[in-house]
Amino acid sequence: MKFLFDTNIFLEVLLGQEKKEACKKLLLDFSGSIFISEFSLHSIGVIPFRQKKFQVFDQFVKDIGNNATIVTLPLIKQPKISIIAQKYQLDFDDSMQTLIAIENKFGIITIDNDFKKVANDITVQFITQ
């Protein structure tokens, strides 16, 4: 099965947070078959740009460049984000990720417990350590 990697998997590593090592191992295990939404890529970019650490974002893009595929959601499908949000009681970010996963027949890899709400309809792999 193919998996969409949620934004928080990358942020754990970039920001050196609690689950950094587990996320780093996961990224290495899936190297070459990582799917990241364009939304996640842009969300990740916001953090170093706010801190004027442009090279951090540039290095991140370089690091994932050969190991990941960017997935987008066509404009025509964007209204479905609201449907997902209401159906599962999710915020915008999680609704976007869920819809991208559904549209591409992907599972989701995340550390965000909000995705438990969609686990009956799509495969969700949680990073717990």
Backbone as CSV, one residue per row, in Angstrom:
resi,resn,N_x,N_y,N_z,CA_x,CA_y,CA_z,C_x,C_y,C_z
1,MET,0.838,-1.188,0.000,0.000,0.000,0.000,0.884,1.253,0.000
2,LYS,0.428,2.257,-0.711,1.115,3.551,-0.720,0.555,4.411,0.407
3,PHE,1.425,5.235,0.991,1.028,6.085,2.105,1.358,7.544,1.851
4,LEU,0.428,8.395,2.246,0.658,9.834,2.286,1.250,10.144,3.657
5,PHE,2.387,10.772,3.677,3.031,11.130,4.937,2.483,12.474,5.396
6,ASP,1.929,12.482,6.591,1.371,13.710,7.149,2.501,14.694,7.454
7,THR,2.167,15.950,7.444,3.128,17.034,7.686,3.935,16.796,8.954
8,ASN,3.283,16.314,9.998,3.953,16.193,11.292,5.099,15.183,11.291
9,ILE,5.103,14.234,10.395,6.215,13.286,10.309,7.503,14.027,9.963
10,PHE,7.422,14.915,9.014,8.588,15.692,8.596,8.979,16.721,9.659
11,LEU,7.982,17.355,10.260,8.263,18.378,11.271,8.926,17.787,12.509
12,GLU,8.577,16.573,12.873,9.238,15.916,14.011,10.743,15.867,13.792
13,VAL,11.135,15.523,12.580,12.559,15.417,12.258,13.189,16.808,12.167
14,LEU,12.558,17.690,11.401,13.127,19.025,11.195,13.266,19.822,12.482
15,LEU,12.317,19.657,13.385,12.314,20.439,14.620,12.922,19.680,15.799
16,GLY,13.401,18.471,15.559,14.044,17.685,16.609,13.126,17.365,17.774
17,GLN,11.890,17.003,17.465,10.913,16.755,18.515,10.972,15.318,19.021
18,GLU,10.088,15.016,19.954,10.088,13.765,20.720,10.165,12.489,19.871
19,LYS,9.458,12.432,18.765,9.399,11.221,17.947,10.314,11.310,16.722
20,LYS,11.307,12.156,16.826,12.236,12.409,15.722,12.863,11.122,15.190
21,GLU,13.386,10.294,16.063,14.104,9.092,15.620,13.175,8.092,14.937
22,ALA,11.983,7.889,15.493,11.026,6.971,14.876,10.610,7.470,13.497
23,CYS,10.409,8.776,13.378,10.014,9.354,12.086,11.161,9.285,11.084
24,LYS,12.359,9.535,11.548,13.526,9.467,10.664,13.698,8.047,10.122
25,LYS,13.549,7.046,10.997,13.663,5.656,10.561,12.589,5.323,9.528
26,LEU,11.382,5.783,9.795,10.273,5.543,8.874,10.565,6.146,7.498
27,LEU,11.061,7.366,7.486,11.386,8.030,6.221,12.477,7.267,5.471
28,LEU,13.450,6.751,6.197,14.492,5.955,5.554,13.927,4.642,5.025
29,ASP,13.039,4.011,5.794,12.432,2.746,5.367,11.597,2.906,4.096
30,PHE,10.962,4.062,3.963,10.087,4.305,2.810,10.792,5.107,1.702
31,SER,12.064,5.340,1.850,12.807,6.146,0.888,12.512,5.707,-0.543
32,GLY,12.159,6.662,-1.372,11.819,6.383,-2.758,10.340,6.155,-2.982
33,SER,9.612,5.890,-1.903,8.171,5.676,-2.039,7.386,6.534,-1.044
34,ILE,7.918,7.718,-0.790,7.269,8.672,0.118,6.369,9.576,-0.718
35,PHE,5.149,9.756,-0.245,4.224,10.684,-0.884,3.928,11.804,0.104
36,ILE,4.093,13.033,-0.352,3.853,14.212,0.469,2.959,15.159,-0.328
37,SER,1.979,15.713,0.345,1.095,16.646,-0.364,1.808,17.982,-0.574
38,GLU,1.428,18.636,-1.623,1.960,19.977,-1.878,1.601,20.891,-0.707
39,PHE,0.429,20.662,-0.138,-0.008,21.413,1.036,0.987,21.231,2.188
40,SER,1.420,19.994,2.439,2.399,19.731,3.500,3.717,20.432,3.219
41,LEU,4.167,20.345,1.989,5.424,20.990,1.614,5.370,22.480,1.918
42,HIS,4.270,23.124,1.557,4.132,24.559,1.807,3.978,24.856,3.288
43,SER,3.267,24.005,4.001,3.102,24.195,5.448,4.450,24.094,6.163
44,ILE,5.256,23.138,5.741,6.587,22.969,6.321,7.441,24.198,6.036
45,GLY,7.325,24.746,4.839,8.113,25.917,4.460,7.828,27.151,5.288
46,VAL,6.635,27.261,5.811,6.254,28.436,6.604,7.167,28.608,7.814
47,ILE,7.510,27.524,8.465,8.265,27.600,9.723,9.666,28.185,9.529
48,PRO,10.505,27.616,8.669,11.830,28.233,8.511,11.774,29.632,7.885
49,PHE,10.793,29.882,7.034,10.696,31.207,6.428,10.393,32.264,7.486
50,ARG,9.542,31.932,8.448,9.258,32.881,9.532,10.518,33.227,10.311
51,GLN,11.407,32.259,10.416,12.647,32.440,11.168,13.802,32.921,10.282
52,LYS,13.489,33.230,9.020,14.499,33.662,8.051,15.601,32.615,7.863
53,LYS,15.236,31.338,8.014,16.165,30.221,7.824,15.843,29.536,6.503
54,PHE,16.008,30.288,5.440,15.640,29.809,4.115,16.405,28.550,3.717
55,GLN,17.661,28.453,4.161,18.485,27.294,3.820,17.931,26.008,4.419
56,VAL,17.207,26.097,5.535,16.597,24.897,6.134,15.538,24.330,5.191
57,PHE,14.716,25.212,4.640,13.704,24.757,3.684,14.368,24.222,2.417
58,ASP,15.351,24.937,1.918,16.048,24.494,0.708,16.663,23.111,0.908
59,GLN,17.262,22.881,2.072,17.871,21.585,2.363,16.806,20.494,2.474
60,PHE,15.674,20.844,3.084,14.570,19.883,3.195,14.109,19.453,1.801
61,VAL,13.897,20.402,0.921,13.458,20.085,-0.449,14.510,19.226,-1.146
62,LYS,15.761,19.561,-0.945,16.839,18.776,-1.551,16.834,17.346,-0.999
63,ASP,16.661,17.214,0.318,16.676,15.896,0.958,15.544,14.998,0.478
64,ILE,14.368,15.563,0.298,13.239,14.722,-0.134,13.147,14.606,-1.648
65,GLY,13.889,15.439,-2.362,13.803,15.515,-3.817,13.845,14.203,-4.549
66,ASN,14.757,13.321,-4.178,14.890,12.037,-4.863,14.133,10.918,-4.178
67,ASN,13.526,11.226,-3.039,12.899,10.185,-2.230,11.395,10.319,-2.093
68,ALA,10.844,11.383,-2.643,9.419,11.648,-2.424,8.741,12.104,-3.707
69,THR,7.439,11.909,-3.720,6.598,12.382,-4.806,5.597,13.371,-4.236
70,ILE,5.489,14.533,-4.869,4.530,15.552,-4.450,3.170,15.199,-5.040
71,VAL,2.148,15.235,-4.190,0.790,14.924,-4.616,-0.058,16.182,-4.454
72,THR,-0.826,16.506,-5.480,-1.676,17.692,-5.429,-3.143,17.289,-5.509
73,LEU,-3.988,18.239,-5.191,-5.428,18.026,-5.274,-5.969,19.021,-6.301
74,PRO,-6.538,18.523,-7.393,-7.050,19.440,-8.424,-8.103,20.388,-7.857
75,LEU,-8.165,21.566,-8.417,-9.104,22.600,-7.973,-10.545,22.091,-7.952
76,ILE,-10.905,21.310,-8.919,-12.274,20.806,-9.023,-12.660,19.943,-7.807
77,LYS,-11.667,19.346,-7.149,-11.930,18.479,-5.990,-11.881,19.235,-4.663
78,GLN,-11.417,20.468,-4.672,-11.243,21.242,-3.431,-12.521,21.365,-2.590
79,PRO,-13.709,21.530,-3.197,-14.921,21.632,-2.368,-15.192,20.406,-1.494
80,LYS,-14.612,19.275,-1.854,-14.798,18.070,-1.051,-14.106,18.172,0.311
81,ILE,-13.167,19.116,0.448,-12.489,19.299,1.738,-13.517,19.615,2.819
82,SER,-14.482,20.445,2.496,-15.536,20.810,3.454,-16.389,19.604,3.828
83,ILE,-16.646,18.757,2.859,-17.447,17.560,3.125,-16.702,16.645,4.101
84,ILE,-15.416,16.457,3.857,-14.582,15.630,4.738,-14.534,16.238,6.143
85,ALA,-14.356,17.546,6.220,-14.281,18.228,7.520,-15.541,17.994,8.339
86,GLN,-16.681,18.106,7.687,-17.952,17.922,8.388,-18.210,16.455,8.731
87,LYS,-17.887,15.581,7.808,-18.142,14.155,8.024,-17.335,13.611,9.198
88,TYR,-16.055,14.006,9.278,-15.163,13.434,10.284,-14.824,14.387,11.437
89,GLN,-15.361,15.601,11.376,-15.050,16.616,12.399,-13.532,16.878,12.476
90,LEU,-12.962,17.213,11.321,-11.532,17.493,11.207,-11.299,18.956,10.872
91,ASP,-10.104,19.451,11.181,-9.744,20.802,10.770,-9.341,20.791,9.292
92,PHE,-9.021,21.958,8.767,-8.719,22.077,7.338,-7.546,21.182,6.930
93,ASP,-6.455,21.257,7.686,-5.245,20.502,7.329,-5.539,19.007,7.222
94,ASP,-6.168,18.470,8.259,-6.432,17.037,8.284,-7.470,16.630,7.239
95,SER,-8.403,17.509,6.965,-9.395,17.236,5.915,-8.724,17.192,4.550
96,MET,-7.818,18.103,4.311,-7.075,18.132,3.055,-6.262,16.842,2.892
97,GLN,-5.537,16.467,3.928,-4.720,15.254,3.857,-5.597,14.019,3.639
98,THR,-6.720,13.961,4.343,-7.632,12.822,4.199,-8.165,12.735,2.780
99,LEU,-8.584,13.847,2.233,-9.120,13.845,0.869,-8.056,13.436,-0.142
100,ILE,-6.851,13.924,0.019,-5.772,13.531,-0.887,-5.535,12.029,-0.803
101,ALA,-5.551,11.499,0.411,-5.372,10.050,0.580,-6.509,9.276,-0.088
102,ILE,-7.729,9.713,0.129,-8.887,9.042,-0.471,-8.815,9.088,-1.995
103,GLU,-8.559,10.266,-2.535,-8.532,10.434,-3.999,-7.441,9.598,-4.674
104,ASN,-6.344,9.352,-3.943,-5.220,8.611,-4.514,-5.150,7.162,-4.034
105,LYS,-6.149,6.771,-3.231,-6.178,5.414,-2.673,-4.921,5.116,-1.856
106,PHE,-4.517,6.107,-1.053,-3.377,5.979,-0.149,-3.882,5.765,1.262
107,GLY,-3.012,5.205,2.092,-3.190,5.275,3.529,-2.510,6.552,4.000
108,ILE,-2.574,6.819,5.291,-1.907,7.988,5.873,-0.986,7.516,6.984
109,ILE,0.218,8.070,7.018,1.141,7.851,8.131,1.227,9.161,8.895
110,THR,1.003,9.092,10.211,0.897,10.304,11.013,1.210,10.035,12.479
111,ILE,1.321,11.106,13.246,1.353,10.998,14.702,0.146,11.716,15.297
112,ASP,-0.708,12.217,14.448,-1.880,13.006,14.843,-3.068,12.092,15.142
113,ASN,-3.467,12.057,16.397,-4.580,11.194,16.816,-5.920,11.581,16.206
114,ASP,-6.036,12.769,15.643,-7.285,13.154,14.983,-7.628,12.214,13.835
115,PHE,-6.618,11.570,13.270,-6.860,10.658,12.158,-7.520,9.349,12.591
116,LYS,-7.664,9.146,13.902,-8.436,7.988,14.374,-9.867,8.085,13.861
117,LYS,-10.325,9.315,13.615,-11.697,9.546,13.144,-11.936,8.990,11.744
118,VAL,-10.878,8.806,10.963,-11.034,8.313,9.593,-10.556,6.870,9.429
119,ALA,-10.037,6.299,10.501,-9.396,4.985,10.427,-10.339,3.851,10.013
120,ASN,-11.640,4.043,10.131,-12.572,3.013,9.659,-12.749,3.048,8.146
121,ASP,-12.380,4.170,7.522,-12.592,4.333,6.084,-11.311,4.296,5.251
122,ILE,-10.183,4.640,5.868,-8.896,4.539,5.174,-7.861,3.977,6.148
123,THR,-6.807,3.420,5.613,-5.742,2.874,6.457,-4.936,4.022,7.046
124,VAL,-4.780,3.990,8.364,-3.969,5.000,9.048,-2.933,4.276,9.882
125,GLN,-1.686,4.637,9.663,-0.584,4.069,10.446,-0.092,5.169,11.373
126,PHE,-0.160,4.904,12.675,0.263,5.885,13.674,1.679,5.561,14.152
127,ILE,2.484,6.600,14.278,3.812,6.479,14.845,3.663,6.753,16.336
128,THR,3.981,5.785,17.149,3.702,5.906,18.569,4.937,6.100,19.436
129,GLN,6.106,5.748,18.969,7.277,5.871,19.830,8.087,7.098,19.584
